[in-house]
Amino acid sequence: MSEVYLHGIETIEQNNGPKSGVFINTGIIHVVGTAPDANAEDWAYNRPRMMLGLDGIAPGLGETGTLLDSLTAIFAQSTQKASPMVIVTRVESDDDVLMQMTKVIGSLFAKTGIYAALRCESDLGEKPRILIAPGFTSHMPTDGIASAALTAGGENFTEPPTVTITGDGTGAEAAAVINSETGQVTDVYMTKHGRGYTNATITLTGGGGTGAEATVTLGKVNNPVTQELLIVARRLRAGVIVDGPNTTPEDAVAYRYGFDTDRPMLIVDPYVKVLKNGTLVAQPTSAFAAGRQSVLDYEKGFWHTVSNKVLEKVVGVARPMEFSNDPSSEVQYLNSHAVSVVTKKPSGGYKFYGSRNATSNSLDAFWSVRRAHDVMIDTVELVCEPFIDEPISANILEDISETVNGNLRRWEAKGATLGGKVWLDPKLNTKEEWQQGRIYISWDAEAPAPIERMTFLFHRNLGYYERLRDQAASGVATAA
């Protein structure tokens, strides 16, 4: 209450207390693609456009390019209860593969191409949670810069020097590491491999030192579109679904080990087959999987995985792949290396199969678990925003705690987490920190892992013969 003088009566409305939960729309897909024949007014380049389920499909997209196929695949997963929410970004078409990937990637600063996902919340009021670029994530350029090697460490470096790559290609970037005690550069590594190089040189400048040198090696590199999708995903706390090379199992595994990310990332290989205009054609699987996951979010919850779910409209797989529990089968081989597949299960239907992310961190192994934790973290941050700049007090701390606990109870009741609690760590919450306006609220949760392996233990029991004998003896005695 204020300390301003008043001679009379007033009523003060108290708005303190725990904040009610917020609900994040986790099923929003951002898809990037081409549509050369689209109506330019309705489908401007690099302008995100929202489609609110089946009823929101906009006309004028045309028959060519990748977007029509992608949207058809996504909305084919709709059910009576739910259909996906999709944000579409159309980019220019180009016959050159590398130039086309450049246009799909777009610009971080101009928010074009896949980076248009970063403007969706400000432009459309919604933040995408599943990022895809069907048709553009399979190709692995053979003319990128595969690696950089340090040949001379130099001397007197006080900070990492700037690494510059020049050549006839585009997009390659690298960084350096120094030893602050010796003043030498100890490593140079690629952060972006680029594309279109037939020759390239690398120089190290600045950082207070001199004499550091390095060389580069050209070769097959990661898909640039996938690499940039992960950058966007980190900014949005989103997940990505990408298509592998659609060639051989060995290529698919090599593709997977090009990435190690903390983002939910499903790599699926090979493509699927659908009937289009009377002909069986192969199409990228990512759009089908994204649509199925979106509907699953709406019908069951964000903590459920798309694995072992039927992909509608699919009539086959581009590379024959029979389901088998044999560890040496292609399905098991790819799944064991965190590559998902589409296979015809004995129970029927072509099903997406595989839930593992492209990561070396066992805590983030499963797609559904990492996504669930992302949603919980976002929710807690969003619902507690009103507490910012309130004076520190016991009541405020209790309200924050109960706000988080309320969400944890709701998630536990629905099955999104196995449990959760909130606490104040006295080692972090010192009087000095509080005096500076910094409080630390610790909380935990654990989304349930999907059942990936089910083992039945079968036992023999000869005692059942005795039961049979006793039953038979009783029947014989009754008949006599």
C-alpha positions in Angstrom: 0.0 0.0 0.0 1.2 3.5 -0.8 2.1 6.0 1.9 0.3 8.9 0.3 -2.0 10.9 2.6 -5.7 10.2 2.3 -8.7 11.4 4.4 -11.4 9.0 3.3 -12.0 5.4 2.1 -10.3 3.5 -0.7 -10.3 -0.1 -2.0 -7.1 -1.7 -3.1 -7.6 -4.7 -5.5 -4.9 -7.3 -4.7 -3.6 -9.1 -7.7 -1.0 -11.0 -6.0 -1.0 -14.8 -5.6 0.0 -17.6 -8.0 -0.5 -17.1 -11.7 -2.7 -19.5 -13.7 -1.2 -21.7 -16.3 -0.6 -20.8 -19.9 -1.0 -23.2 -22.8 1.6 -23.3 -25.5 0.6 -24.3 -29.0 3.2 -27.0 -29.7 1.8 -28.3 -33.0 2.6 -25.3 -35.2 4.8 -26.3 -38.2 6.9 -24.0 -40.2 7.5 -25.3 -43.7 9.7 -23.7 -46.4 9.5 -24.5 -50.0 9.0 -23.4 -53.6 5.9 -22.8 -55.7 6.9 -21.2 -59.1 3.3 -20.9 -60.3 1.8 -19.4 -57.1 -0.2 -16.2 -57.1 2.5 -13.6 -56.3 0.0 -11.4 -54.4 -1.3 -14.1 -52.1 2.1 -15.9 -51.9 4.8 -13.3 -51.7 8.3 -14.5 -51.4 9.7 -14.8 -47.8 6.5 -13.7 -46.2 5.2 -16.2 -43.6 1.6 -17.1 -44.1 -0.6 -19.0 -41.6 -2.9 -21.9 -42.4 -5.3 -22.6 -39.6 -6.0 -26.3 -40.2 -7.8 -27.7 -43.2 -10.3 -24.8 -43.3 -7.4 -22.4 -43.6 -5.8 -23.7 -46.8 -5.3 -20.8 -49.1 -5.8 -21.1 -52.9 -3.4 -19.9 -55.6 -0.4 -22.0 -54.7 -0.1 -23.7 -58.1 0.8 -27.2 -59.0 4.6 -27.1 -59.3 7.4 -26.8 -56.7 7.6 -28.4 -53.3 5.0 -26.6 -51.2 1.9 -28.2 -52.7 3.3 -31.7 -52.0 4.4 -30.7 -48.5 1.1 -29.3 -47.5 -0.8 -32.2 -49.0 1.4 -34.6 -46.9 0.9 -32.5 -43.8 -2.9 -32.1 -44.0 -3.3 -35.8 -45.0 -2.6 -36.6 -41.3 -5.7 -34.7 -40.2 -8.4 -36.4 -38.2 -12.0 -35.6 -37.2 -10.7 -34.1 -34.0 -7.6 -32.1 -35.2 -5.7 -30.9 -38.1 -2.2 -29.3 -38.2 -1.6 -25.5 -37.9 1.0 -24.6 -40.5 3.0 -21.5 -41.3 4.2 -21.4 -44.9 7.2 -19.5 -46.3 7.6 -19.5 -50.0 11.0 -18.9 -51.5 12.2 -18.4 -55.1 13.0 -21.3 -57.3 16.4 -22.0 -58.9 17.6 -24.8 -61.2 21.0 -24.8 -59.6 21.0 -27.0 -56.5 23.4 -24.9 -54.4 21.7 -21.6 -55.3 18.3 -23.2 -54.4 19.6 -24.2 -51.0 20.9 -20.7 -50.6 17.4 -19.3 -51.2 15.8 -21.8 -48.9 18.3 -20.9 -46.1 17.6 -17.2 -46.6 19.1 -14.5 -44.3 19.3 -14.3 -40.6 19.3 -10.5 -40.7 16.5 -10.1 -43.3 14.5 -13.0 -41.7 14.0 -14.7 -45.1 13.9 -18.4 -46.0 14.0 -20.7 -43.0 14.9 -17.7 -40.9 11.5 -16.3 -41.6 10.4 -18.6 -38.7 12.0 -16.0 -36.4 9.5 -13.4 -37.4 6.4 -15.5 -37.1 5.7 -14.6 -33.5 5.9 -10.8 -34.1 4.1 -11.0 -37.5 1.5 -13.7 -36.8 1.4 -14.0 -33.1 2.5 -17.7 -33.1 5.8 -19.3 -32.7 6.5 -22.5 -34.7 7.6 -25.6 -32.8 8.3 -28.0 -35.7 10.6 -26.9 -38.5 10.8 -28.6 -41.9 12.1 -27.9 -45.4 11.0 -31.0 -47.4 13.1 -31.7 -50.5 16.1 -29.6 -49.4 17.7 -31.5 -46.6 18.9 -34.6 -48.3 21.6 -33.3 -50.6 25.2 -33.5 -49.1 27.4 -31.1 -51.1 30.7 -32.6 -52.2 32.3 -29.2 -52.8 32.2 -27.8 -49.3 35.1 -27.3 -46.8 35.2 -30.6 -44.9 37.8 -29.6 -42.4 40.5 -27.1 -41.3 43.9 -28.1 -39.9 46.3 -25.9 -37.9 49.8 -25.9 -39.3 51.4 -23.2 -37.1 50.2 -22.0 -33.7 51.9 -18.5 -33.8 52.6 -16.5 -30.7 51.4 -13.7 -28.4 47.7 -14.3 -28.9 45.6 -12.8 -26.1 42.3 -13.7 -27.6 41.1 -16.0 -30.5 42.0 -14.6 -33.9 39.4 -14.0 -36.6 39.3 -16.8 -39.1 38.6 -15.8 -42.7 38.0 -18.3 -45.6 38.3 -17.0 -49.1 37.6 -18.9 -52.3 35.2 -19.4 -55.2 32.4 -20.9 -53.0 30.2 -19.4 -50.3 29.1 -19.9 -46.7 32.1 -21.4 -45.1 33.0 -20.2 -41.6 35.5 -21.3 -39.0 36.7 -20.4 -35.5 40.0 -20.6 -33.6 40.9 -21.7 -30.0 43.9 -20.3 -28.1 45.9 -21.4 -25.1 45.9 -18.3 -22.9 49.1 -19.4 -21.0 51.3 -20.0 -24.1 49.6 -17.4 -26.3 49.4 -19.9 -29.2 46.5 -21.0 -31.3 45.7 -24.7 -30.5 42.9 -25.5 -32.9 40.9 -24.3 -35.9 37.5 -25.8 -36.6 34.7 -25.4 -39.0 31.4 -23.9 -37.9 29.8 -23.8 -41.3 31.1 -25.9 -44.2 29.8 -23.9 -47.1 29.3 -25.1 -50.6 30.5 -24.5 -54.2 34.3 -24.5 -53.5 37.0 -25.7 -55.9 39.7 -23.8 -54.1 39.9 -22.0 -50.8 42.4 -20.5 -48.4 42.2 -19.7 -44.7 43.8 -16.8 -42.8 44.0 -16.0 -39.1 44.2 -12.3 -38.1 43.9 -10.2 -35.0 43.8 -11.5 -31.5 47.0 -9.7 -30.6 49.3 -12.3 -32.0 51.0 -13.3 -35.3 52.2 -16.4 -37.1 49.2 -18.7 -36.9 48.5 -20.6 -40.1 46.0 -23.3 -41.2 44.9 -25.2 -44.3 41.5 -26.5 -45.5 40.4 -29.7 -47.0 37.5 -29.8 -49.6 35.0 -32.7 -49.6 31.6 -33.9 -48.7 30.0 -31.8 -46.0 26.7 -31.6 -44.0 23.6 -30.4 -45.7 23.6 -26.6 -45.3 19.8 -26.4 -45.0 19.7 -28.8 -42.1 22.6 -27.0 -40.4 20.7 -23.7 -40.6 17.4 -25.3 -39.4 19.2 -26.2 -36.2 20.3 -22.6 -35.7 16.7 -21.5 -36.0 15.6 -24.3 -33.7 18.0 -23.2 -31.0 16.6 -19.6 -31.2 13.0 -20.8 -31.0 13.5 -23.8 -28.7 11.9 -25.9 -31.5 12.5 -29.3 -33.1 13.4 -30.2 -36.6 12.5 -33.2 -38.8 14.8 -33.7 -41.8 15.1 -36.2 -44.6 18.3 -38.2 -45.0 20.1 -38.7 -48.4 17.5 -41.3 -49.7 20.3 -43.5 -51.1 21.8 -46.2 -49.0 21.7 -47.2 -45.3 25.4 -46.4 -45.0 24.8 -42.9 -46.4 22.0 -42.3 -44.0 24.2 -43.2 -41.0 27.0 -41.0 -42.3 24.5 -38.2 -42.6 23.4 -38.6 -39.0 26.9 -38.4 -37.6 27.3 -35.0 -39.3 25.2 -33.6 -36.4 25.3 -33.6 -32.6 22.7 -31.2 -31.3 20.8 -30.4 -28.1 17.6 -29.8 -30.2 14.9 -32.4 -30.8 16.0 -33.7 -34.2 14.6 -36.6 -36.2 16.4 -37.8 -39.3 14.3 -40.0 -41.4 15.4 -42.1 -44.4 14.4 -43.1 -47.0 11.6 -41.2 -48.8 8.1 -42.6 -49.0 5.9 -43.4 -52.0 2.6 -41.8 -52.8 0.1 -41.9 -55.7 0.2 -38.5 -57.5 -1.7 -37.9 -60.8 -1.9 -41.6 -61.4 1.8 -42.3 -60.9 3.7 -43.7 -57.9 6.3 -41.1 -56.9 8.8 -40.8 -54.0 8.4 -37.8 -51.7 10.3 -36.6 -48.6 9.0 -38.1 -45.4 9.5 -35.1 -43.2 6.2 -33.4 -44.1 4.2 -36.5 -43.4 5.9 -36.9 -40.0 5.5 -33.3 -39.1 1.8 -33.4 -39.8 1.4 -36.5 -37.8 3.3 -35.1 -34.8 1.2 -31.9 -35.0 -2.1 -33.8 -34.8 -0.7 -36.1 -32.1 0.2 -33.0 -30.0 -3.4 -31.8 -30.3 -5.0 -35.2 -29.6 -2.8 -36.7 -27.0 -0.1 -34.2 -25.9 3.3 -32.9 -26.6 5.0 -35.6 -24.6 3.9 -38.3 -27.2 6.2 -39.5 -30.0 5.3 -39.8 -33.6 7.1 -43.2 -33.7 5.0 -46.3 -34.3 2.2 -44.1 -35.8 0.7 -44.6 -39.2 1.5 -42.0 -41.8 -1.6 -41.5 -43.9 -1.4 -41.3 -47.7 1.8 -43.4 -47.8 1.6 -46.5 -50.0 5.2 -47.6 -50.0 8.8 -46.8 -49.2 11.4 -45.6 -51.7 13.9 -48.3 -50.6 12.3 -51.7 -49.8 12.5 -52.1 -46.0 10.7 -54.9 -44.2 10.1 -54.6 -40.5 12.2 -57.0 -38.4 13.3 -57.4 -34.8 16.6 -58.9 -36.2 19.4 -56.7 -34.9 21.1 -57.0 -38.3 18.1 -55.8 -40.3 18.1 -52.4 -41.9 15.4 -51.1 -39.7 17.3 -51.9 -36.5 20.6 -50.8 -38.0 19.3 -47.4 -38.8 17.3 -47.0 -35.6 20.4 -47.9 -33.6 22.2 -45.0 -35.1 19.3 -42.5 -34.4 17.9 -42.7 -38.0 14.2 -43.1 -38.1 12.5 -45.0 -40.9 9.1 -45.8 -42.4 8.2 -49.4 -42.4 5.2 -51.6 -42.8 4.5 -53.2 -39.4 2.9 -56.6 -38.9 0.0 -54.8 -37.2 -0.6 -53.0 -40.5 0.0 -49.6 -42.1 3.2 -47.8 -43.0 4.5 -46.4 -39.7 7.1 -43.9 -38.7 9.6 -45.8 -36.6 12.2 -44.3 -34.4 12.3 -41.7 -31.6 16.0 -40.9 -31.1 17.6 -37.5 -31.6 20.9 -36.9 -33.4 22.8 -36.3 -30.2 25.6 -37.7 -28.0 23.8 -36.6 -24.8 22.0 -39.6 -23.3 19.7 -37.2 -21.4 18.4 -35.8 -24.7 18.2 -39.2 -26.5 14.4 -39.2 -27.2 12.6 -36.7 -29.4 9.4 -36.7 -27.2 11.3 -36.1 -23.9 13.4 -33.2 -25.2 10.3 -31.6 -26.7 8.4 -32.0 -23.5 11.1 -30.4 -21.4 11.3 -27.5 -23.9 7.5 -26.9 -23.5 7.7 -27.0 -19.7 10.6 -24.6 -19.6 8.9 -22.2 -22.0 5.7 -22.4 -20.0 7.4 -21.7 -16.7 9.3 -18.7 -18.1 6.1 -17.3 -19.7 3.7 -17.8 -16.8 6.2 -16.3 -14.3 6.9 -13.2 -16.4 4.5 -11.0 -14.4 6.7 -11.4 -11.3 9.6 -9.6 -12.9 10.3 -6.2 -11.2 8.0 -7.0 -8.2 9.7 -6.3 -4.8 11.4 -9.4 -3.3 9.3 -10.7 -0.4 8.3 -14.0 1.2 4.8 -13.7 -0.4 6.2 -13.2 -3.9 8.6 -16.2 -3.6 5.7 -18.4 -2.4 3.6 -17.2 -5.3 6.3 -18.0 -7.8 6.8 -21.4 -6.2 3.1 -22.2 -6.3 2.8 -21.0 -9.9 5.4 -23.5 -11.0 4.0 -26.2 -8.7 0.6 -25.7 -10.2 1.9 -26.4 -13.7 3.8 -29.4 -12.5 0.7 -30.9 -10.9 -1.2 -30.4 -14.0 1.5 -32.0 -16.2 1.9 -34.9 -13.8 -1.9 -35.6 -13.8 -1.9 -35.7 -17.6 1.2 -37.9 -17.8 3.6 -35.3 -19.3 6.0 -35.6 -16.3 6.6 -38.3 -13.8 6.8 -35.7 -11.0 8.2 -32.3 -10.1 9.0 -29.9 -7.3 10.3 -26.4 -6.6 12.9 -25.3 -4.1 15.2 -22.4 -3.2 18.9 -23.4 -3.1 20.5 -21.5 -0.2 23.9 -21.7 -1.8 22.7 -19.6 -4.8 20.2 -17.4 -3.0 22.7 -15.4 -0.9 21.9 -11.9 0.6 24.4 -10.4 -1.9 22.4 -11.9 -4.9 19.1 -10.8 -3.5 20.4 -7.3 -2.8 21.2 -7.2 -6.5 17.7 -8.3 -7.5 18.7 -11.8 -8.5 16.8 -14.8 -7.3 17.2 -18.5 -8.2 14.2 -20.8 -8.4 15.2 -24.4 -8.7 12.7 -26.9 -10.1 12.7 -30.3 -11.6 10.6 -32.6 -13.8 11.1 -35.7 -15.9 9.1 -36.4 -19.0 8.4 -40.1 -19.5 10.7 -41.9 -22.0 8.8 -43.9 -24.8 8.9 -47.6 -24.4 11.6 -48.4 -27.0 12.4 -52.0 -26.0 9.9 -54.5 -24.5 11.3 -57.8 -23.3 9.1 -60.7 -22.2 10.6 -63.4 -20.0 8.9 -66.7 -20.7 9.2 -69.5 -18.1 8.3 -73.2 -18.3 6.1 -74.5 -15.5 5.7 -78.3 -15.2 3.4 -77.9 -12.3 0.6 -77.3 -14.7 0.7 -81.0 -15.5 -0.1 -81.8 -11.8 -3.1 -79.5 -12.1 -4.2 -81.2 -15.2 -3.8 -84.6 -13.5 -5.9 -83.5 -10.6 -8.6 -82.2 -12.9 -8.6 -85.4 -14.9 -8.7 -87.6 -11.8 -11.6 -85.6 -10.4 -13.5 -86.0 -13.7 -12.8 -89.7 -13.8 -14.0 -90.2 -10.2 -17.2 -88.2 -11.0 -17.9 -90.3 -14.0 -17.4 -93.6 -12.0 
